[in-house]
Amino acid sequence: MIELFNGKGGLIEGCIQRIDRTGLDVVALEDPKLVLPQHTQWNVFAAFGTLKGGRADWLVEKCTELGAQSVTPLLTERSPSISENRVDRLERVILAATKQCQRLHEMVLNPPMKIDGLLPLVSQSKLAFVAIAEATPLVTALSSSRNESSGLIIVGPEGDFTEKEVNKIVEAGATAVGLGPHRLRVETATIALLATLMLCSDSQQMPIP
């Protein structure tokens, strides 16, 4: 017995009928079901193009496991590019993580985006957080923010955003938030921010007994 999914919420139960070197045949045992997303839809924009040693793989893998709706490599002055080979590898990492954590809606890896392309999305979003050292603590910012069904998470490169980039993002409408007293790596900051927001979203959506 197996379950098949299409990465878009479609789920069907089936039974393996035959296996050979070219693949396998599965007999469907029921009609397909469509499962709607159950969590707040956070979209991650992180400048991880220059990360080395598998750190970018780890970032997108954990974003997949935590339930991010999408991840977009952010191109900044201090992280200006990401190789095409890296993008192909990240797609494979996302697919493997999707299957491993039994996620029905596959996380989208968007094409790399420059800061100027991000600004209209920030302006249109009802909720956007940008991780900035020494800014208002995230938990404090959450206590005064609206409960929205979707939002943006923005994390800069190693060496952080330039002052000009920060000003552009904040002026577009993002809320600057801090993640504690220590300087964090790009992937650590991304996962800390996403995990906190996902847990808060889940707690707000849980029914009261």
Summary of the structure (lengths in Angstrom):
residues: 209
radius of gyration: 18.9
end to end distance: 35.4
largest distance: 60.4
contacts: 631
relative contact order: 0.18
helix: 35%
strand: 28%
